[in-house]
Amino acid sequence: MLKTHRFKKPFCRIHLHSRACLFSALLCAAGLLAASPLQAHASSFADREQRLERQRAMAVQSNEVPNWPVGPVVNAESAILMDADTGVILYSKNIHQKEYPASTTKTLTALIVSEQCQLDEIVTFSHDAVFDTPRDSSHIAMDVGQELTLEQSLQAILICSANEVCYALAEHITHTTDWSVFAEIMNERAAQLGCLNSHFVNPNGLPDENHYTTAYDLAMIGRAFFDNEMLCKITTTRRMEFPVTEKLPLGKLENNQMMIIPGGTYAYEYLVGCKTGFTDDARYCLVSCAEKNGLKLICVVMKDEQPYQYEDTIALFDYGFANFEKVNVSQAETKYNIDDIGLFYGGNDVFGNSKPLLSLNKDDCIILPKTIPFESAESVITYDTENENQAAVISYSYHGMNLGSVGIDFAAVKTDSSIFETEAEEAPQNSFVFVNIRLILIILGIVAGLFLVRLALGAFLRYYAVPGSAMDRRRANSRRRRRRRRRRRR
């Protein structure tokens, strides 16, 4: 008791001020601990805004092209707007910069599955597919041994971004739980689609430093993905609903959380299809497609923030539809510079009403900014074409920006018609006709030479005949008959 009393008194007497300071410090510490979540959030928000400010200030490469329509300022670190039919790039911002794609990876997975499988095939979930999927990632809570049809599996990965379903689909195709086998298929298909800077290591886009792509590559994948009507329809479906079955005892019911689809907060009326993606490192990504007035455009934004990924996408679509148009080259082209290859251009070929040997493809179009006249486009002709029905290809560009190309096709040959047509067909307006004048001149020269040789030979035989020949005898007989007739008249 005394020791305690003696302990307390000196403590109280000597350290009274220190105790007050300690108490104050404890109160401050308690206040800091209580405020730490808010401060952490504020700090995170500040970092986010600083990063977005830096990204908004980044250069938009397409805006640097003279007379090119000025595109909007977007928050995304990289973004692209591409014409789906021609691959022409309308807007470019860091389009070849490597980024983490997150769940936009599933566009390639779904495309491969749709190309290699039938919709009624059954997908069974293995232990690895279920338990290798992080519980805090996107999933639909499938269990080992449960089954879905392949069509249901596509709905699960495109509507609900279900990661375990991606694993199950990879197993279904490769018959192995080694995800790298399916990754090889993904990388091979990506290269075939024209991807330049992509490498995939899993089918769902879960974080991995070796799993990356670019805005350009995602757009090239999108050209094939959004050309599949079934896949597009799935992405815009409002709800995924699977009925109860023996292998799915509770069924499944999930809503589509993508806000740009019909009924969403940022619903876009011209939308064809879309796929979102998010991880802490990738941030918010969106791949989408829209169609209006004959233009079908693909938009990709990467490393964006919520909800800017939707706002940026809509701004880019509106920019594209307002400032670009599709131009049919066969109807717009009126002249072409001929090099030394022996091709001749004219309004009609040398045979008058006969059909051209070569002509511009009537369906090929280029994408042209409304600020640039067709005559300002530069054109180059090449003969390296894999299409057996084409003789060459004319490619159009403007200050290095690709505008598209048109094929020079071989004319169709009718085997059941005569050389001369009874009725002349009306020639298409403003179309190219290419004739190899060098070959025609050679043929005409040979024919003319043979004709001259024949004339010379005939003249020689008439005036320089060999004595005693049959011709001489005929001439002598003819002279004798003429002399007899004259004597009779006398």
C-alpha positions in Angstrom: 0.0 0.0 0.0 2.7 2.4 0.9 4.7 1.6 -2.2 1.7 2.0 -4.2 0.9 5.3 -2.4 4.5 6.5 -2.7 4.4 5.5 -6.4 1.2 7.4 -7.1 2.1 10.5 -5.3 5.4 11.2 -6.9 3.9 10.3 -10.3 1.0 12.6 -9.7 3.2 15.4 -8.4 6.1 15.2 -10.8 4.4 14.0 -14.0 1.1 15.8 -13.8 1.8 17.8 -16.9 3.2 14.8 -18.7 0.0 12.9 -17.9 -2.1 15.7 -19.3 0.0 15.6 -22.5 -0.3 11.9 -22.7 -4.0 12.1 -22.3 -4.2 14.7 -25.0 -2.0 12.6 -27.2 -4.3 9.6 -26.7 -7.3 11.6 -27.6 -5.6 12.9 -30.7 -4.5 9.4 -31.6 -8.1 8.1 -31.1 -9.3 10.9 -33.4 -6.8 10.0 -36.0 -7.7 6.4 -35.9 -11.4 7.3 -36.2 -10.7 9.6 -39.1 -8.3 7.2 -40.9 -10.9 5.6 -43.3 -12.1 9.0 -44.4 -8.6 10.4 -44.8 -7.5 7.3 -46.7 -10.6 7.7 -49.0 -9.7 11.4 -49.4 -6.1 10.5 -50.3 -7.3 7.9 -52.7 -9.7 10.3 -54.3 -6.9 13.0 -54.6 -4.6 10.5 -56.3 -7.4 9.5 -58.6 -8.1 13.1 -59.6 -4.4 13.8 -60.1 -4.0 10.7 -62.4 -7.1 11.7 -64.4 -5.8 15.2 -64.8 -2.5 13.8 -66.1 -4.4 11.5 -68.5 -6.6 14.3 -69.8 -3.5 16.3 -70.6 -2.0 13.5 -72.7 -1.7 14.1 -76.4 -4.4 12.8 -78.8 -2.4 11.7 -81.9 -5.3 12.0 -84.4 -5.8 15.6 -83.4 -2.3 16.5 -84.7 -3.3 15.6 -88.3 -4.0 18.7 -90.4 -7.7 19.3 -91.1 -8.6 16.2 -89.2 -11.7 16.7 -87.1 -10.7 17.6 -83.5 -11.7 14.8 -81.2 -12.9 15.1 -77.6 -10.7 15.2 -74.5 -11.1 11.9 -72.7 -10.1 10.7 -69.2 -8.8 7.4 -70.3 -5.1 6.8 -70.6 -5.6 5.1 -74.0 -8.5 5.2 -76.4 -9.4 4.4 -79.9 -12.3 4.8 -82.3 -12.2 2.5 -85.3 -14.4 1.7 -88.3 -15.5 -1.9 -87.9 -15.7 -2.7 -91.6 -12.4 -1.2 -92.9 -10.3 -0.9 -89.7 -9.8 2.8 -90.4 -8.8 4.7 -87.2 -10.8 7.8 -86.6 -9.5 8.7 -83.1 -6.2 7.6 -81.5 -4.8 8.3 -78.0 -1.9 6.1 -77.0 -3.5 3.2 -78.9 -0.4 1.0 -78.9 0.4 1.5 -75.2 0.3 -1.8 -73.3 -2.5 -1.9 -70.6 -4.1 -4.5 -68.4 -7.4 -5.5 -70.1 -9.2 -7.0 -67.0 -12.5 -8.7 -68.1 -12.4 -7.2 -71.6 -10.2 -10.3 -72.2 -13.5 -12.3 -72.2 -14.3 -10.9 -75.7 -11.5 -13.0 -77.1 -12.4 -16.0 -75.0 -16.1 -15.8 -76.1 -15.1 -15.4 -79.7 -12.9 -18.5 -79.7 -15.5 -20.5 -77.9 -18.2 -19.5 -80.4 -15.9 -20.4 -83.3 -14.9 -23.8 -82.0 -18.0 -25.2 -80.2 -21.7 -25.7 -80.6 -24.2 -23.9 -78.4 -25.8 -27.1 -77.1 -22.6 -28.6 -75.8 -22.4 -29.3 -72.1 -19.7 -27.6 -69.9 -18.9 -29.4 -66.6 -17.2 -27.6 -63.8 -14.1 -29.1 -62.3 -12.5 -28.6 -58.9 -9.8 -26.4 -60.4 -12.2 -24.2 -62.3 -14.2 -23.5 -59.2 -11.5 -23.3 -56.6 -8.8 -21.5 -58.6 -11.2 -18.6 -59.0 -10.7 -15.9 -56.3 -13.8 -15.5 -54.1 -13.5 -11.7 -54.3 -13.6 -11.7 -58.1 -16.6 -11.9 -60.4 -18.3 -15.3 -60.4 -21.8 -16.9 -60.3 -21.0 -19.4 -57.5 -20.8 -22.5 -59.6 -19.9 -25.7 -57.7 -17.9 -28.8 -58.7 -19.8 -31.1 -60.9 -22.5 -28.6 -62.0 -23.2 -28.1 -65.6 -24.2 -25.4 -68.1 -24.8 -25.4 -71.8 -22.2 -23.6 -73.8 -24.8 -20.9 -74.6 -25.4 -20.4 -70.9 -21.7 -20.3 -70.3 -21.3 -17.5 -72.9 -24.1 -15.6 -71.2 -22.4 -16.0 -67.8 -19.0 -14.6 -69.0 -20.5 -11.7 -71.1 -23.3 -10.6 -68.8 -21.9 -11.5 -65.4 -18.2 -11.6 -66.2 -18.0 -15.0 -64.4 -14.3 -16.0 -64.0 -14.9 -19.6 -63.0 -17.0 -20.1 -66.2 -14.1 -18.9 -68.3 -11.9 -21.5 -66.7 -14.5 -24.2 -67.4 -14.7 -23.1 -71.0 -11.0 -23.3 -71.4 -11.0 -26.8 -70.0 -13.9 -27.7 -72.2 -11.9 -26.8 -75.3 -8.4 -28.0 -74.3 -9.4 -31.0 -72.2 -6.8 -29.9 -69.6 -6.7 -27.7 -66.5 -3.5 -26.1 -67.7 -4.7 -22.5 -68.5 -1.5 -21.9 -70.6 -2.8 -24.3 -73.2 -5.8 -22.2 -73.9 -3.7 -19.0 -73.6 -1.7 -20.3 -76.6 -4.9 -20.5 -78.6 -5.8 -17.0 -77.5 -2.4 -15.6 -78.6 -2.5 -17.4 -81.9 -6.1 -16.1 -82.6 -5.1 -12.6 -81.5 -2.2 -12.6 -84.0 -4.6 -13.8 -86.8 -6.9 -10.9 -86.0 -4.1 -8.4 -86.4 -3.1 -7.8 -82.8 0.4 -6.3 -82.5 1.2 -5.9 -78.8 -0.8 -8.4 -76.8 0.0 -11.4 -74.6 -2.7 -13.4 -72.8 -2.0 -16.0 -70.0 -5.6 -16.7 -68.8 -9.1 -16.7 -70.3 -10.7 -14.2 -67.9 -8.3 -11.3 -67.4 -7.4 -11.9 -63.7 -4.4 -9.8 -62.8 -1.0 -11.0 -64.1 1.9 -8.9 -65.2 2.3 -11.0 -68.4 -1.3 -10.5 -69.3 -1.7 -7.3 -71.4 -3.0 -5.8 -74.6 -3.6 -2.4 -76.2 -6.6 -0.3 -77.2 -5.7 -1.0 -80.9 -5.5 -4.8 -80.3 -8.8 -4.9 -78.4 -10.4 -3.0 -81.3 -9.1 -5.5 -83.8 -10.5 -8.3 -81.6 -13.7 -6.3 -81.5 -14.0 -6.3 -85.2 -14.5 -10.1 -85.2 -16.4 -10.2 -81.9 -19.0 -7.5 -82.9 -19.4 -9.2 -86.3 -21.0 -12.1 -84.4 -24.7 -11.2 -83.9 -25.3 -13.8 -81.2 -22.4 -12.5 -79.0 -23.6 -8.9 -79.5 -27.1 -9.8 -78.5 -25.9 -11.5 -75.3 -24.0 -8.5 -74.2 -27.0 -6.2 -74.4 -29.4 -8.6 -72.6 -30.7 -7.1 -69.3 -30.7 -10.4 -67.3 -29.2 -13.8 -67.2 -31.7 -16.4 -66.1 -30.9 -20.2 -66.0 -33.7 -22.6 -65.0 -33.4 -25.2 -62.3 -32.0 -28.5 -63.5 -30.6 -31.7 -61.9 -27.1 -30.3 -62.4 -28.0 -26.8 -61.4 -30.4 -27.3 -58.5 -30.9 -23.6 -57.6 -30.8 -22.2 -61.1 -29.2 -18.8 -61.7 -30.5 -15.2 -61.9 -28.2 -12.2 -62.4 -28.7 -8.7 -63.8 -26.5 -7.1 -66.4 -24.5 -4.3 -64.6 -23.2 -2.6 -67.7 -24.7 0.9 -67.7 -24.5 1.6 -71.5 -26.9 -1.1 -72.5 -30.7 -0.4 -73.0 -32.3 0.6 -69.7 -28.9 1.5 -68.2 -28.0 4.9 -66.7 -25.8 5.7 -69.8 -27.9 3.8 -72.3 -26.7 4.5 -75.9 -29.4 4.1 -78.5 -27.1 3.0 -81.3 -25.3 0.4 -79.3 -24.5 -3.0 -81.0 -22.7 -4.6 -78.1 -20.2 -4.1 -75.3 -18.0 -5.6 -72.5 -16.6 -3.9 -69.4 -13.6 -4.7 -67.3 -12.1 -3.7 -63.9 -9.3 -4.6 -61.6 -7.3 -2.3 -59.3 -4.4 -2.2 -61.7 -6.4 -2.0 -65.0 -9.0 0.4 -63.5 -12.1 0.7 -65.7 -12.1 -0.5 -69.3 -14.8 -0.6 -71.9 -15.0 -2.2 -75.4 -18.1 -1.3 -77.3 -19.7 -1.0 -80.8 -22.4 1.2 -82.2 -23.9 1.7 -85.6 -25.6 4.7 -87.2 -26.2 5.9 -90.8 -24.2 3.1 -92.4 -21.2 3.6 -90.1 -20.3 0.8 -87.6 -17.8 2.0 -85.1 -15.8 0.3 -82.4 -14.6 2.2 -79.3 -12.1 1.1 -76.7 -11.2 3.1 -73.5 -8.6 1.7 -71.1 -7.4 2.8 -67.6 -10.4 5.0 -67.1 -12.6 5.7 -64.1 -16.2 5.2 -63.2 -18.4 6.6 -64.7 -16.1 8.3 -67.2 -15.6 5.1 -69.2 -19.2 5.5 -70.3 -19.1 9.2 -70.8 -15.9 9.0 -72.8 -17.3 6.2 -75.0 -20.4 8.1 -75.8 -18.5 11.3 -76.6 -16.2 9.3 -79.0 -19.2 7.7 -80.7 -20.9 11.0 -81.2 -17.7 12.5 -82.5 -17.3 9.7 -85.1 -20.9 9.8 -86.4 -20.9 13.6 -86.7 -17.5 14.0 -88.4 -17.0 11.0 -90.7 -18.8 9.3 -93.6 -18.5 6.2 -95.8 -17.6 7.0 -99.4 -18.0 4.5 -102.3 -14.8 4.8 -104.3 -16.3 3.5 -107.6 -18.8 6.4 -107.5 -16.4 9.1 -106.3 -13.1 8.3 -108.2 -12.8 10.1 -111.6 -9.1 9.8 -112.4 -6.0 7.8 -111.6 -2.3 8.3 -112.2 -0.9 5.5 -114.4 2.7 4.4 -113.9 4.8 2.3 -116.3 3.1 -1.0 -115.8 1.2 -0.8 -119.1 -2.3 -0.1 -117.8 -4.5 2.3 -119.8 -7.3 4.2 -118.3 -10.2 5.7 -120.2 -14.0 6.2 -120.1 -14.4 3.3 -122.4 -12.0 0.6 -123.5 -10.6 0.4 -127.1 -13.4 -2.0 -128.2 -16.2 0.6 -127.7 -19.1 -1.2 -126.0 -17.2 -4.3 -125.0 -16.9 -5.0 -121.2 -13.8 -3.9 -119.3 -11.1 -6.3 -118.4 -10.7 -4.8 -114.9 -12.9 -2.5 -112.8 -13.2 -1.1 -109.3 -15.1 -3.1 -106.8 -18.6 -1.6 -106.5 -18.9 -2.4 -102.8 -15.5 -1.2 -101.4 -15.7 2.1 -99.4 -13.2 4.3 -97.6 -13.9 6.4 -94.5 -13.4 10.1 -95.0 -13.6 13.0 -92.6 -16.2 15.5 -93.7 -13.5 18.2 -93.5 -11.4 16.6 -96.2 -12.5 16.3 -99.9 -12.1 13.1 -101.7 -9.6 14.7 -104.1 -7.2 15.4 -101.2 -6.8 11.7 -100.5 -3.5 10.1 -101.6 -3.7 6.8 -103.5 -1.2 4.0 -104.1 -1.7 0.9 -106.2 -0.2 -2.4 -105.2 -0.4 -5.8 -106.8 0.3 -7.9 -103.7 -3.1 -9.3 -103.1 -4.2 -12.8 -102.0 -7.7 -12.5 -103.5 -7.6 -14.5 -106.7 -10.4 -12.3 -108.1 -8.4 -9.1 -107.8 -5.6 -7.8 -110.0 -4.6 -5.0 -107.6 -5.6 -2.9 -104.7 -5.7 0.9 -104.4 -5.0 2.2 -100.9 -6.0 5.7 -99.8 -4.5 7.8 -97.0 -4.3 11.3 -95.8 -1.1 12.6 -94.0 -0.3 9.1 -93.0 -3.8 8.2 -91.8 -5.2 5.2 -93.5 -8.6 5.8 -95.1 -9.2 2.4 -96.6 -8.8 0.6 -99.9 -10.6 -0.5 -103.0 -10.0 -3.7 -105.1 -9.4 -3.7 -108.8 -11.3 -6.8 -109.8 -11.1 -9.0 -112.8 -14.3 -8.7 -114.9 -16.6 -11.7 -114.9 -16.4 -13.8 -118.1 -19.6 -15.2 -119.7 -19.0 -18.5 -121.4 -22.4 -18.8 -122.9 -22.6 -15.6 -124.8 -21.2 -14.5 -128.2 -18.5 -12.0 -128.8 -20.9 -9.4 -130.0 -23.8 -8.3 -127.7 -27.1 -7.5 -129.3 -27.8 -4.7 -126.9 -25.1 -2.5 -125.4 -25.2 -2.4 -121.6 -25.2 1.0 -120.0 -21.7 1.7 -118.6 -21.5 2.5 -114.9 -21.0 6.2 -114.2 -17.6 7.3 -113.0 -16.0 3.8 -113.1 -12.4 2.8 -114.0 -11.7 0.7 -117.1 -8.2 -0.7 -117.3 -6.8 -2.2 -120.5 -3.3 -3.6 -121.1 -2.5 -1.4 -124.2 0.9 -2.9 -124.6 -0.5 -6.4 -125.2 -3.2 -5.0 -127.6 -0.6 -3.1 -129.7 1.6 -6.2 -129.9 -1.4 -8.3 -131.2 -2.4 -5.6 -133.7 1.2 -5.3 -134.9 1.4 -9.1 -135.5 -1.9 -9.0 -137.4 -0.8 -6.1 -139.5 2.5 -7.7 -140.3 0.8 -10.9 -141.5 -1.5 -8.9 -143.7 1.4 -7.0 -145.3 3.3 -10.2 -145.9 0.3 -11.7 -147.7 0.0 -8.6 -149.9 3.7 -8.7 -150.8 3.6 -12.4 -151.6 0.6 -11.9 -153.9 2.3 -9.1 -155.8 5.5 -11.1 -156.2 3.6 -14.0 -157.6 1.7 -11.8 -160.1 4.6 -9.9 -161.5 7.6 -12.2 -160.9 6.2 -15.6 -161.8 8.6 -18.4 -162.7 8.8 -19.1 -166.5 7.0 -22.3 -167.6 4.7 -22.3 -164.7 1.0 -23.0 -164.9 0.3 -19.3 -164.6 2.5 -18.6 -167.7 0.7 -21.3 -169.7 -2.7 -19.8 -168.8 -1.5 -16.3 -169.8 -0.2 -17.7 -173.2 -3.5 -19.5 -173.9 -5.4 -16.3 -173.1 -3.3 -14.3 -175.6 -3.9 -16.9 -178.3 -7.6 -16.8 -177.8 -7.7 -13.1 -178.1 -5.7 -13.2 -181.3 -8.2 -15.7 -182.9 -11.2 -13.5 -182.0 -9.6 -10.5 -183.7 -8.9 -12.4 -186.9 -12.5 -13.6 -187.1 -13.8 -10.1 -186.8 -11.7 -9.0 -189.8 
